[in-house]
Amino acid sequence: MAYSFDLITTRFEALYGAKPERFFFANGRLEIIGNHTDHQGGKCLVGACSQGIFGGVNPAKGKRIRFASEGYASFSFSLDDLAVKAEEKGSSLALVKGVLAGLQARGYHIGAFDSYITSDIYRGAGVSSSAAFELYVAEVENVLYNGGQIPPIVKAEIGQYAENVYFGKASGMLDQCGAAFGGIAYLDFREKVPFVKSLPLPAWPLRLVLLNPGASHAGLNDLYSAIPQDMKQVAKAFGKERLVDVDPSAFYAKIHTLDIASMAKERALHFMGEQARVERAKQAILSKNLDWFLEIEKEGQLSQMALLHNVMIGNQYELSPLQAAERISTILKQGSVRVMGGGFAGSVICFIPETEFETFEKGIAAYYPRSSWMEVNVPAQGAHEVKR
């Protein structure tokens, strides 16, 4: 993201009557591989995304938070008013309050501030603008009032708490980890506190593109919820709460004999296969083997299509991630593409070797306008203060 210091300063001063003293950036996240694994205690590779939220901040005396975002209504509230409120569910206000309440509950200091933010996360990007927003607020409080001592994993946990309890959206912690840690991180969600290992980003001649084919996320909560429900149904058949706790040998020996709907069994098969793909992708990164990495990504997309069934809504093929992935697959030879995040609608992530990028640009123009896709990269830092 290009840091718009002058724009932030002008609008901040117009709103609050003073220039911002500090600037912060919080990135979105890229799901490298590990689709729908976190809610079952599984593994994934997540990357920081160069799309994100940038804002100016001043610490404030007293107890009032004042917050404004480009294109949205501003709001303010007192630090004495951090209770969960049903009428605030689904709002930015709820997320700010949730982060502050989460910090306070863990014994961290919280304080008042004024902030104005902008974002280059386009609608339907699939890089989790909510997680970026949560980590922005957490990092402001971390730097201003806690000496920068709050660990990234704690900020991620607090972001998830804000989203689950205050915003009202059930989610794992993959998104928040991607916004909290920079670079590429290997995550294992088996335990309550995820295991996180940073991986070196190879200097591959590889370019990353997010493309939004146009289908809307609206009204898809039931579809998203059905995936973990199906997986948990299979886990329960093995006497477990989550698929990660099912022994793989026992799973493959018995999965096809279970008296359970085919969709549930197929989604469980995706989980087991995706677990193995995460480990292989990790090794491909460590060994700097780009060809191997791209083949693993292609396998992941095939599994999403054949087993996970999250590549389109019902029979709505037009504008779907599946249609986009199939179109891009006809353009690329070595490169790969797959659905990112929850799926059904929203973005696909494209891994394009430098030698194929010009071919991609020319080929994709036949299907989508230039405004529908954006090249991104993986920044080394997670949410952080930016020095002007």
C-alpha atoms as a printed R data frame, in Angstrom:
    type eleno elety resid chain resno       x       y       z
1   ATOM     1    CA   MET     A     1   0.000   0.000   0.000
2   ATOM     2    CA   ALA     A     2   1.241   3.475  -0.819
3   ATOM     3    CA   TYR     A     3   1.199   5.446   2.421
4   ATOM     4    CA   SER     A     4  -0.870   8.601   1.796
5   ATOM     5    CA   PHE     A     5   0.632  10.774   4.551
6   ATOM     6    CA   ASP     A     6  -0.541  14.067   3.037
7   ATOM     7    CA   LEU     A     7  -4.105  12.826   2.475
8   ATOM     8    CA   ILE     A     8  -4.355  11.451   6.018
9   ATOM     9    CA   THR     A     9  -2.879  14.630   7.496
10  ATOM    10    CA   THR     A    10  -5.262  16.912   5.589
11  ATOM    11    CA   ARG     A    11  -8.382  14.973   6.494
12  ATOM    12    CA   PHE     A    12  -7.291  14.320  10.072
13  ATOM    13    CA   GLU     A    13  -6.660  18.021  10.651
14  ATOM    14    CA   ALA     A    14  -9.996  18.985   9.074
15  ATOM    15    CA   LEU     A    15 -11.812  16.555  11.358
16  ATOM    16    CA   TYR     A    16  -9.943  16.966  14.644
17  ATOM    17    CA   GLY     A    17  -8.274  20.370  14.379
18  ATOM    18    CA   ALA     A    18  -4.731  19.039  14.737
19  ATOM    19    CA   LYS     A    19  -2.209  17.149  12.646
20  ATOM    20    CA   PRO     A    20  -1.678  13.440  13.384
21  ATOM    21    CA   GLU     A    21   1.465  12.695  15.372
22  ATOM    22    CA   ARG     A    22   1.679   8.969  14.585
23  ATOM    23    CA   PHE     A    23   0.878   6.733  11.611
24  ATOM    24    CA   PHE     A    24  -0.014   3.026  11.558
25  ATOM    25    CA   PHE     A    25  -0.502   0.309   8.956
26  ATOM    26    CA   ALA     A    26  -2.258  -3.054   9.320
27  ATOM    27    CA   ASN     A    27  -2.159  -5.504   6.439
28  ATOM    28    CA   GLY     A    28  -4.716  -7.987   5.243
29  ATOM    29    CA   ARG     A    29  -3.832 -11.630   4.795
30  ATOM    30    CA   LEU     A    30  -3.237 -14.062   1.966
31  ATOM    31    CA   GLU     A    31  -4.239 -17.657   2.430
32  ATOM    32    CA   ILE     A    32  -1.316 -19.417   0.759
33  ATOM    33    CA   ILE     A    33  -2.712 -22.913   1.356
34  ATOM    34    CA   GLY     A    34  -4.832 -24.581   4.004
35  ATOM    35    CA   ASN     A    35  -8.409 -23.840   2.960
36  ATOM    36    CA   HIS     A    36 -10.991 -24.504   5.695
37  ATOM    37    CA   THR     A    37  -8.514 -26.209   8.003
38  ATOM    38    CA   ASP     A    38  -8.231 -23.825  10.962
39  ATOM    39    CA   HIS     A    39 -11.698 -24.478  12.404
40  ATOM    40    CA   GLN     A    40 -10.816 -28.185  12.665
41  ATOM    41    CA   GLY     A    41  -7.527 -27.576  14.480
42  ATOM    42    CA   GLY     A    42  -5.583 -28.018  11.254
43  ATOM    43    CA   LYS     A    43  -2.588 -26.436   9.568
44  ATOM    44    CA   CYS     A    44  -2.199 -23.684   6.998
45  ATOM    45    CA   LEU     A    45   0.273 -21.300   5.438
46  ATOM    46    CA   VAL     A    46  -0.761 -17.660   5.655
47  ATOM    47    CA   GLY     A    47   0.944 -14.597   4.256
48  ATOM    48    CA   ALA     A    48   0.730 -10.923   5.062
49  ATOM    49    CA   CYS     A    49  -0.848  -8.927   2.220
50  ATOM    50    CA   SER     A    50   0.273  -5.541   0.938
51  ATOM    51    CA   GLN     A    51  -3.367  -4.424   0.795
52  ATOM    52    CA   GLY     A    52  -4.393  -2.995   4.131
53  ATOM    53    CA   ILE     A    53  -5.423  -0.097   6.357
54  ATOM    54    CA   PHE     A    54  -3.344   3.047   6.858
55  ATOM    55    CA   GLY     A    55  -4.189   5.793   9.311
56  ATOM    56    CA   GLY     A    56  -3.105   8.741  11.404
57  ATOM    57    CA   VAL     A    57  -3.417   8.764  15.180
58  ATOM    58    CA   ASN     A    58  -3.109  11.134  18.107
59  ATOM    59    CA   PRO     A    59  -3.283   9.984  21.723
60  ATOM    60    CA   ALA     A    60  -6.058  11.809  23.555
61  ATOM    61    CA   LYS     A    61  -6.634  12.961  27.086
62  ATOM    62    CA   GLY     A    62  -9.683  11.702  28.919
63  ATOM    63    CA   LYS     A    63 -11.582   8.564  27.932
64  ATOM    64    CA   ARG     A    64 -13.062   9.249  24.490
65  ATOM    65    CA   ILE     A    65 -12.168   7.335  21.347
66  ATOM    66    CA   ARG     A    66 -12.876   9.210  18.105
67  ATOM    67    CA   PHE     A    67 -12.645   7.209  14.897
68  ATOM    68    CA   ALA     A    68 -13.234   8.063  11.258
69  ATOM    69    CA   SER     A    69 -12.757   6.095   8.054
70  ATOM    70    CA   GLU     A    70 -12.758   7.315   4.469
71  ATOM    71    CA   GLY     A    71 -16.183   6.734   2.966
72  ATOM    72    CA   TYR     A    72 -17.896   5.797   6.238
73  ATOM    73    CA   ALA     A    73 -19.608   7.622   9.088
74  ATOM    74    CA   SER     A    74 -17.391   8.579  12.014
75  ATOM    75    CA   PHE     A    75 -18.134   7.472  15.563
76  ATOM    76    CA   SER     A    76 -16.969   8.080  19.109
77  ATOM    77    CA   PHE     A    77 -17.488   6.467  22.500
78  ATOM    78    CA   SER     A    78 -16.159   6.450  26.041
79  ATOM    79    CA   LEU     A    79 -13.721   3.877  27.407
80  ATOM    80    CA   ASP     A    80 -16.300   3.370  30.148
81  ATOM    81    CA   ASP     A    81 -18.725   2.047  27.523
82  ATOM    82    CA   LEU     A    82 -17.228  -1.279  26.397
83  ATOM    83    CA   ALA     A    83 -20.186  -3.596  26.955
84  ATOM    84    CA   VAL     A    84 -21.391  -5.893  24.175
85  ATOM    85    CA   LYS     A    85 -24.513  -4.418  22.549
86  ATOM    86    CA   ALA     A    86 -26.791  -6.304  20.182
87  ATOM    87    CA   GLU     A    87 -27.541  -3.172  18.151
88  ATOM    88    CA   GLU     A    88 -23.820  -2.680  17.439
89  ATOM    89    CA   LYS     A    89 -23.219  -6.170  16.018
90  ATOM    90    CA   GLY     A    90 -21.673  -6.135  12.567
91  ATOM    91    CA   SER     A    91 -20.245  -2.620  12.928
92  ATOM    92    CA   SER     A    92 -16.771  -1.083  13.033
93  ATOM    93    CA   LEU     A    93 -17.732   0.396  16.397
94  ATOM    94    CA   ALA     A    94 -18.243  -3.114  17.756
95  ATOM    95    CA   LEU     A    95 -14.794  -4.197  16.553
96  ATOM    96    CA   VAL     A    96 -13.033  -1.247  18.206
97  ATOM    97    CA   LYS     A    97 -14.862  -1.832  21.475
98  ATOM    98    CA   GLY     A    98 -14.134  -5.559  21.279
99  ATOM    99    CA   VAL     A    99 -10.404  -5.034  20.848
100 ATOM   100    CA   LEU     A   100 -10.278  -2.588  23.751
101 ATOM   101    CA   ALA     A   101 -12.319  -4.879  25.976
102 ATOM   102    CA   GLY     A   102 -10.114  -7.830  25.029
103 ATOM   103    CA   LEU     A   103  -6.954  -5.912  25.896
104 ATOM   104    CA   GLN     A   104  -8.396  -4.744  29.195
105 ATOM   105    CA   ALA     A   105  -9.526  -8.258  30.143
106 ATOM   106    CA   ARG     A   106  -5.957  -9.517  29.680
107 ATOM   107    CA   GLY     A   107  -4.530  -6.827  31.931
108 ATOM   108    CA   TYR     A   108  -3.153  -4.505  29.251
109 ATOM   109    CA   HIS     A   109  -3.469  -0.736  29.381
110 ATOM   110    CA   ILE     A   110  -6.013   0.991  27.167
111 ATOM   111    CA   GLY     A   111  -6.236   4.679  26.394
112 ATOM   112    CA   ALA     A   112  -8.077   7.227  24.299
113 ATOM   113    CA   PHE     A   113  -7.044   8.289  20.806
114 ATOM   114    CA   ASP     A   114  -8.264  10.002  17.658
115 ATOM   115    CA   SER     A   115  -7.807   8.230  14.332
116 ATOM   116    CA   TYR     A   116  -8.580   8.645  10.644
117 ATOM   117    CA   ILE     A   117  -7.985   5.695   8.297
118 ATOM   118    CA   THR     A   118  -7.993   4.835   4.602
119 ATOM   119    CA   SER     A   119  -7.895   1.412   2.977
120 ATOM   120    CA   ASP     A   120  -6.929   0.004  -0.405
121 ATOM   121    CA   ILE     A   121  -8.638  -3.331   0.273
122 ATOM   122    CA   TYR     A   122 -11.172  -3.509  -2.547
123 ATOM   123    CA   ARG     A   123 -14.613  -5.016  -2.032
124 ATOM   124    CA   GLY     A   124 -14.529  -8.793  -2.342
125 ATOM   125    CA   ALA     A   125 -10.729  -8.935  -2.132
126 ATOM   126    CA   GLY     A   126 -10.900 -11.797   0.345
127 ATOM   127    CA   VAL     A   127  -7.933 -10.576   2.397
128 ATOM   128    CA   SER     A   128 -10.012  -9.994   5.550
129 ATOM   129    CA   SER     A   129 -10.490  -6.270   6.041
130 ATOM   130    CA   SER     A   130 -12.024  -7.001   9.459
131 ATOM   131    CA   ALA     A   131  -8.831  -8.660  10.717
132 ATOM   132    CA   ALA     A   132  -6.755  -5.762   9.384
133 ATOM   133    CA   PHE     A   133  -9.061  -3.343  11.192
134 ATOM   134    CA   GLU     A   134  -8.823  -5.271  14.464
135 ATOM   135    CA   LEU     A   135  -5.035  -5.443  14.296
136 ATOM   136    CA   TYR     A   136  -4.833  -1.738  13.457
137 ATOM   137    CA   VAL     A   137  -6.661  -0.868  16.683
138 ATOM   138    CA   ALA     A   138  -4.655  -3.400  18.700
139 ATOM   139    CA   GLU     A   139  -1.361  -2.016  17.396
140 ATOM   140    CA   VAL     A   140  -2.354   1.574  18.160
141 ATOM   141    CA   GLU     A   141  -3.043   0.596  21.772
142 ATOM   142    CA   ASN     A   142   0.092  -1.542  21.841
143 ATOM   143    CA   VAL     A   143   2.375   1.311  20.797
144 ATOM   144    CA   LEU     A   144   0.666   4.219  22.572
145 ATOM   145    CA   TYR     A   145  -0.098   2.616  25.916
146 ATOM   146    CA   ASN     A   146   1.799  -0.675  26.248
147 ATOM   147    CA   GLY     A   147   5.297   0.131  25.105
148 ATOM   148    CA   GLY     A   148   4.997  -2.132  22.061
149 ATOM   149    CA   GLN     A   149   5.220  -5.209  24.286
150 ATOM   150    CA   ILE     A   150   2.056  -7.090  23.287
151 ATOM   151    CA   PRO     A   151   3.070 -10.252  21.350
152 ATOM   152    CA   PRO     A   152   1.625 -10.687  17.841
153 ATOM   153    CA   ILE     A   153  -0.194 -13.902  18.804
154 ATOM   154    CA   VAL     A   154  -1.968 -12.089  21.659
155 ATOM   155    CA   LYS     A   155  -3.072  -9.301  19.315
156 ATOM   156    CA   ALA     A   156  -4.402 -11.973  16.961
157 ATOM   157    CA   GLU     A   157  -6.337 -13.661  19.767
158 ATOM   158    CA   ILE     A   158  -7.845 -10.353  20.839
159 ATOM   159    CA   GLY     A   159  -8.828  -9.597  17.243
160 ATOM   160    CA   GLN     A   160 -10.604 -12.929  17.008
161 ATOM   161    CA   TYR     A   161 -12.356 -12.231  20.321
162 ATOM   162    CA   ALA     A   162 -13.609  -8.885  19.004
163 ATOM   163    CA   GLU     A   163 -14.900 -10.497  15.825
164 ATOM   164    CA   ASN     A   164 -16.558 -13.454  17.559
165 ATOM   165    CA   VAL     A   165 -18.086 -11.747  20.603
166 ATOM   166    CA   TYR     A   166 -18.615  -8.108  19.629
167 ATOM   167    CA   PHE     A   167 -18.992  -8.196  15.839
168 ATOM   168    CA   GLY     A   168 -20.972 -11.441  15.947
169 ATOM   169    CA   LYS     A   169 -19.104 -13.449  13.314
170 ATOM   170    CA   ALA     A   170 -17.867 -16.939  14.145
171 ATOM   171    CA   SER     A   171 -14.370 -17.265  12.711
172 ATOM   172    CA   GLY     A   172 -11.087 -18.990  13.340
173 ATOM   173    CA   MET     A   173  -7.852 -17.097  13.925
174 ATOM   174    CA   LEU     A   174  -6.192 -17.566  10.540
175 ATOM   175    CA   ASP     A   175  -7.124 -14.066   9.354
176 ATOM   176    CA   GLN     A   176  -5.886 -12.341  12.488
177 ATOM   177    CA   CYS     A   177  -2.595 -14.271  12.437
178 ATOM   178    CA   GLY     A   178  -2.049 -13.184   8.856
179 ATOM   179    CA   ALA     A   179  -2.536  -9.541   9.884
180 ATOM   180    CA   ALA     A   180  -0.411  -9.847  13.036
181 ATOM   181    CA   PHE     A   181   2.641 -11.618  11.598
182 ATOM   182    CA   GLY     A   182   4.617 -10.491   8.582
183 ATOM   183    CA   GLY     A   183   5.944 -12.615   5.738
184 ATOM   184    CA   ILE     A   184   4.721 -16.195   5.476
185 ATOM   185    CA   ALA     A   185   3.723 -18.079   8.612
186 ATOM   186    CA   TYR     A   186   3.143 -21.784   9.145
187 ATOM   187    CA   LEU     A   187   0.209 -22.159  11.551
188 ATOM   188    CA   ASP     A   188  -0.911 -25.227  13.471
189 ATOM   189    CA   PHE     A   189  -4.250 -24.769  15.245
190 ATOM   190    CA   ARG     A   190  -4.282 -28.059  17.153
191 ATOM   191    CA   GLU     A   191  -3.811 -26.332  20.500
192 ATOM   192    CA   LYS     A   192  -5.805 -23.407  21.895
193 ATOM   193    CA   VAL     A   193  -2.870 -21.087  21.237
194 ATOM   194    CA   PRO     A   194  -1.724 -21.777  17.657
195 ATOM   195    CA   PHE     A   195   1.833 -22.812  16.921
196 ATOM   196    CA   VAL     A   196   3.393 -20.209  14.619
197 ATOM   197    CA   LYS     A   197   6.622 -20.552  12.670
198 ATOM   198    CA   SER     A   198   7.836 -17.863  10.284
199 ATOM   199    CA   LEU     A   199   9.116 -19.119   6.951
200 ATOM   200    CA   PRO     A   200  11.668 -17.398   4.727
201 ATOM   201    CA   LEU     A   201  10.050 -16.002   1.593
202 ATOM   202    CA   PRO     A   202  12.017 -17.362  -1.364
203 ATOM   203    CA   ALA     A   203  13.225 -14.876  -3.949
204 ATOM   204    CA   TRP     A   204  11.108 -16.597  -6.570
205 ATOM   205    CA   PRO     A   205  10.321 -14.935  -9.938
206 ATOM   206    CA   LEU     A   206   6.661 -15.137  -8.916
207 ATOM   207    CA   ARG     A   207   3.893 -12.538  -8.917
208 ATOM   208    CA   LEU     A   208   0.695 -12.714  -6.890
209 ATOM   209    CA   VAL     A   209  -2.651 -11.471  -8.159
210 ATOM   210    CA   LEU     A   210  -6.055 -11.307  -6.479
211 ATOM   211    CA   LEU     A   211  -8.992 -11.336  -8.864
212 ATOM   212    CA   ASN     A   212 -12.599 -10.711  -7.887
213 ATOM   213    CA   PRO     A   213 -14.899 -12.194 -10.563
214 ATOM   214    CA   GLY     A   214 -17.923 -10.316  -9.221
215 ATOM   215    CA   ALA     A   215 -20.144 -12.684  -7.221
216 ATOM   216    CA   SER     A   216 -21.413 -11.255  -3.928
217 ATOM   217    CA   HIS     A   217 -20.685 -12.620  -0.439
218 ATOM   218    CA   ALA     A   218 -24.077 -11.445   0.809
219 ATOM   219    CA   GLY     A   219 -26.281 -14.034   2.485
220 ATOM   220    CA   LEU     A   220 -23.734 -16.857   2.453
221 ATOM   221    CA   ASN     A   221 -23.378 -17.471   6.196
222 ATOM   222    CA   ASP     A   222 -25.330 -20.742   6.009
223 ATOM   223    CA   LEU     A   223 -23.039 -22.038   3.267
224 ATOM   224    CA   TYR     A   224 -19.929 -21.124   5.261
225 ATOM   225    CA   SER     A   225 -21.313 -22.637   8.460
226 ATOM   226    CA   ALA     A   226 -22.182 -25.903   6.723
227 ATOM   227    CA   ILE     A   227 -18.514 -26.720   6.032
228 ATOM   228    CA   PRO     A   228 -17.335 -26.972   9.667
229 ATOM   229    CA   GLN     A   229 -20.638 -28.621  10.594
230 ATOM   230    CA   ASP     A   230 -20.072 -31.337   7.985
231 ATOM   231    CA   MET     A   231 -16.499 -31.885   9.092
232 ATOM   232    CA   LYS     A   232 -17.473 -32.077  12.749
233 ATOM   233    CA   GLN     A   233 -20.170 -34.602  11.869
234 ATOM   234    CA   VAL     A   234 -17.487 -36.903  10.466
235 ATOM   235    CA   ALA     A   235 -15.199 -36.297  13.440
236 ATOM   236    CA   LYS     A   236 -18.067 -37.225  15.767
237 ATOM   237    CA   ALA     A   237 -18.488 -40.523  13.916
238 ATOM   238    CA   PHE     A   238 -14.921 -41.286  14.988
239 ATOM   239    CA   GLY     A   239 -15.604 -40.211  18.575
240 ATOM   240    CA   LYS     A   240 -13.818 -36.866  18.259
241 ATOM   241    CA   GLU     A   241 -14.815 -33.204  18.268
242 ATOM   242    CA   ARG     A   242 -12.488 -32.117  15.445
243 ATOM   243    CA   LEU     A   243 -11.021 -33.848  12.431
244 ATOM   244    CA   VAL     A   244  -7.474 -33.037  13.532
245 ATOM   245    CA   ASP     A   245  -7.944 -35.464  16.435
246 ATOM   246    CA   VAL     A   246  -8.950 -38.357  14.162
247 ATOM   247    CA   ASP     A   247  -6.114 -40.785  13.390
248 ATOM   248    CA   PRO     A   248  -5.453 -40.555   9.611
249 ATOM   249    CA   SER     A   249  -5.017 -44.317   9.206
250 ATOM   250    CA   ALA     A   250  -8.334 -45.027  10.909
251 ATOM   251    CA   PHE     A   251  -9.941 -42.224   8.917
252 ATOM   252    CA   TYR     A   252  -8.959 -43.561   5.499
253 ATOM   253    CA   ALA     A   253  -9.812 -47.131   6.516
254 ATOM   254    CA   LYS     A   254 -13.378 -46.272   7.534
255 ATOM   255    CA   ILE     A   255 -14.460 -43.002   5.893
256 ATOM   256    CA   HIS     A   256 -16.229 -44.654   2.935
257 ATOM   257    CA   THR     A   257 -18.175 -47.038   5.183
258 ATOM   258    CA   LEU     A   258 -19.757 -44.325   7.361
259 ATOM   259    CA   ASP     A   259 -23.498 -43.826   7.131
260 ATOM   260    CA   ILE     A   260 -23.102 -40.088   6.586
261 ATOM   261    CA   ALA     A   261 -23.999 -37.832   3.688
262 ATOM   262    CA   SER     A   262 -21.494 -37.850   0.832
263 ATOM   263    CA   MET     A   263 -20.898 -34.107   1.092
264 ATOM   264    CA   ALA     A   264 -19.699 -34.444   4.693
265 ATOM   265    CA   LYS     A   265 -17.349 -37.306   3.812
266 ATOM   266    CA   GLU     A   266 -15.928 -35.431   0.836
267 ATOM   267    CA   ARG     A   267 -15.276 -32.322   2.899
268 ATOM   268    CA   ALA     A   268 -13.520 -34.420   5.527
269 ATOM   269    CA   LEU     A   269 -11.388 -35.965   2.780
270 ATOM   270    CA   HIS     A   270 -10.450 -32.455   1.657
271 ATOM   271    CA   PHE     A   271  -9.320 -31.606   5.179
272 ATOM   272    CA   MET     A   272  -7.059 -34.638   5.447
273 ATOM   273    CA   GLY     A   273  -5.552 -34.029   2.026
274 ATOM   274    CA   GLU     A   274  -5.093 -30.321   2.701
275 ATOM   275    CA   GLN     A   275  -3.224 -31.104   5.915
276 ATOM   276    CA   ALA     A   276  -0.686 -33.056   3.895
277 ATOM   277    CA   ARG     A   277  -0.497 -30.336   1.229
278 ATOM   278    CA   VAL     A   278   0.347 -27.696   3.841
279 ATOM   279    CA   GLU     A   279   3.296 -29.774   5.022
280 ATOM   280    CA   ARG     A   280   4.513 -30.314   1.455
281 ATOM   281    CA   ALA     A   281   4.102 -26.638   0.588
282 ATOM   282    CA   LYS     A   282   6.132 -25.756   3.664
283 ATOM   283    CA   GLN     A   283   8.923 -28.038   2.454
284 ATOM   284    CA   ALA     A   284   8.697 -26.577  -1.049
285 ATOM   285    CA   ILE     A   285   9.213 -23.089   0.405
286 ATOM   286    CA   LEU     A   286  12.106 -24.190   2.614
287 ATOM   287    CA   SER     A   287  13.772 -25.950  -0.318
288 ATOM   288    CA   LYS     A   288  12.933 -23.023  -2.657
289 ATOM   289    CA   ASN     A   289  11.313 -25.402  -5.137
290 ATOM   290    CA   LEU     A   290   8.891 -23.223  -7.100
291 ATOM   291    CA   ASP     A   291   7.678 -25.938  -9.490
292 ATOM   292    CA   TRP     A   292   6.748 -28.205  -6.583
293 ATOM   293    CA   PHE     A   293   4.990 -25.347  -4.797
294 ATOM   294    CA   LEU     A   294   2.872 -24.507  -7.858
295 ATOM   295    CA   GLU     A   295   1.863 -28.147  -8.332
296 ATOM   296    CA   ILE     A   296   0.712 -28.313  -4.700
297 ATOM   297    CA   GLU     A   297  -1.403 -25.184  -5.232
298 ATOM   298    CA   LYS     A   298  -3.021 -26.816  -8.271
299 ATOM   299    CA   GLU     A   299  -3.833 -29.896  -6.180
300 ATOM   300    CA   GLY     A   300  -5.471 -27.639  -3.598
301 ATOM   301    CA   GLN     A   301  -7.767 -26.090  -6.191
302 ATOM   302    CA   LEU     A   302  -8.773 -29.519  -7.501
303 ATOM   303    CA   SER     A   303  -9.627 -30.593  -3.950
304 ATOM   304    CA   GLN     A   304 -11.746 -27.478  -3.421
305 ATOM   305    CA   MET     A   305 -13.655 -28.294  -6.589
306 ATOM   306    CA   ALA     A   306 -14.091 -32.040  -6.151
307 ATOM   307    CA   LEU     A   307 -14.316 -32.442  -2.378
308 ATOM   308    CA   LEU     A   308 -14.802 -29.171  -0.486
309 ATOM   309    CA   HIS     A   309 -17.409 -27.786  -2.922
310 ATOM   310    CA   ASN     A   310 -16.856 -24.121  -2.086
311 ATOM   311    CA   VAL     A   311 -16.030 -22.800  -5.556
312 ATOM   312    CA   MET     A   312 -19.482 -21.514  -6.533
313 ATOM   313    CA   ILE     A   313 -22.987 -20.886  -5.177
314 ATOM   314    CA   GLY     A   314 -25.365 -23.620  -6.259
315 ATOM   315    CA   ASN     A   315 -25.688 -23.432 -10.034
316 ATOM   316    CA   GLN     A   316 -24.462 -19.841 -10.269
317 ATOM   317    CA   TYR     A   317 -21.432 -20.489 -12.442
318 ATOM   318    CA   GLU     A   318 -21.370 -17.021 -14.003
319 ATOM   319    CA   LEU     A   319 -19.089 -14.641 -12.039
320 ATOM   320    CA   SER     A   320 -18.106 -17.477  -9.688
321 ATOM   321    CA   PRO     A   321 -14.586 -18.219  -8.391
322 ATOM   322    CA   LEU     A   322 -14.800 -21.532 -10.271
323 ATOM   323    CA   GLN     A   323 -15.385 -19.788 -13.578
324 ATOM   324    CA   ALA     A   324 -12.481 -17.430 -12.861
325 ATOM   325    CA   ALA     A   325 -10.154 -20.267 -11.878
326 ATOM   326    CA   GLU     A   326 -11.009 -22.256 -14.992
327 ATOM   327    CA   ARG     A   327 -10.491 -19.250 -17.259
328 ATOM   328    CA   ILE     A   328  -7.140 -18.426 -15.685
329 ATOM   329    CA   SER     A   329  -6.055 -22.054 -15.844
330 ATOM   330    CA   THR     A   330  -6.450 -21.961 -19.627
331 ATOM   331    CA   ILE     A   331  -4.142 -18.923 -19.761
332 ATOM   332    CA   LEU     A   332  -1.386 -20.182 -17.462
333 ATOM   333    CA   LYS     A   333   0.789 -23.217 -18.042
334 ATOM   334    CA   GLN     A   334   3.152 -23.297 -15.078
335 ATOM   335    CA   GLY     A   335   1.259 -20.901 -12.842
336 ATOM   336    CA   SER     A   336  -1.680 -21.834 -10.626
337 ATOM   337    CA   VAL     A   337  -4.913 -20.356  -9.312
338 ATOM   338    CA   ARG     A   338  -7.356 -21.318  -6.593
339 ATOM   339    CA   VAL     A   339 -10.212 -20.028  -4.458
340 ATOM   340    CA   MET     A   340  -9.058 -18.161  -1.361
341 ATOM   341    CA   GLY     A   341 -10.801 -17.938   2.001
342 ATOM   342    CA   GLY     A   342 -14.376 -19.034   2.635
343 ATOM   343    CA   GLY     A   343 -15.136 -19.466  -1.041
344 ATOM   344    CA   PHE     A   344 -18.476 -19.670  -2.897
345 ATOM   345    CA   ALA     A   345 -17.935 -16.035  -3.937
346 ATOM   346    CA   GLY     A   346 -15.105 -13.538  -3.731
347 ATOM   347    CA   SER     A   347 -11.524 -13.663  -4.891
348 ATOM   348    CA   VAL     A   348  -9.194 -16.201  -6.372
349 ATOM   349    CA   ILE     A   349  -5.447 -16.013  -5.739
350 ATOM   350    CA   CYS     A   350  -3.147 -16.442  -8.724
351 ATOM   351    CA   PHE     A   351   0.478 -17.553  -8.481
352 ATOM   352    CA   ILE     A   352   2.021 -16.349 -11.741
353 ATOM   353    CA   PRO     A   353   5.637 -16.959 -12.773
354 ATOM   354    CA   GLU     A   354   7.280 -13.811 -14.122
355 ATOM   355    CA   THR     A   355   7.605 -15.414 -17.546
356 ATOM   356    CA   GLU     A   356   3.806 -15.845 -17.754
357 ATOM   357    CA   PHE     A   357   2.685 -12.475 -16.422
358 ATOM   358    CA   GLU     A   358   2.418 -10.725 -19.780
359 ATOM   359    CA   THR     A   359   0.406 -13.673 -21.115
360 ATOM   360    CA   PHE     A   360  -1.855 -13.438 -18.066
361 ATOM   361    CA   GLU     A   361  -2.453  -9.705 -18.564
362 ATOM   362    CA   LYS     A   362  -3.396 -10.145 -22.207
363 ATOM   363    CA   GLY     A   363  -5.501 -13.253 -21.648
364 ATOM   364    CA   ILE     A   364  -7.487 -12.049 -18.658
365 ATOM   365    CA   ALA     A   365  -8.531  -8.868 -20.490
366 ATOM   366    CA   ALA     A   366 -10.913 -10.961 -22.584
367 ATOM   367    CA   TYR     A   367 -12.899 -11.848 -19.440
368 ATOM   368    CA   TYR     A   368 -12.534  -9.173 -16.756
369 ATOM   369    CA   PRO     A   369 -11.896  -5.415 -16.586
370 ATOM   370    CA   ARG     A   370  -8.564  -4.245 -15.189
371 ATOM   371    CA   SER     A   371 -10.370  -2.953 -12.091
372 ATOM   372    CA   SER     A   372 -11.294  -6.519 -11.095
373 ATOM   373    CA   TRP     A   373  -7.758  -7.629 -10.262
374 ATOM   374    CA   MET     A   374  -4.840  -6.320  -8.261
375 ATOM   375    CA   GLU     A   375  -1.238  -7.400  -7.963
376 ATOM   376    CA   VAL     A   376  -0.148  -7.788  -4.344
377 ATOM   377    CA   ASN     A   377   2.951  -8.810  -2.445
378 ATOM   378    CA   VAL     A   378   3.906 -10.222   0.940
379 ATOM   379    CA   PRO     A   379   5.298  -7.518   3.286
380 ATOM   380    CA   ALA     A   380   7.863  -8.545   5.870
381 ATOM   381    CA   GLN     A   381   6.030  -6.869   8.774
382 ATOM   382    CA   GLY     A   382   2.603  -7.368  10.261
383 ATOM   383    CA   ALA     A   383   0.636  -4.477  11.799
384 ATOM   384    CA   HIS     A   384   3.100  -1.748  12.797
385 ATOM   385    CA   GLU     A   385   3.764   1.941  13.312
386 ATOM   386    CA   VAL     A   386   4.962   3.724  10.162
387 ATOM   387    CA   LYS     A   387   7.585   6.447  10.436
388 ATOM   388    CA   ARG     A   388   7.131   9.339   8.031
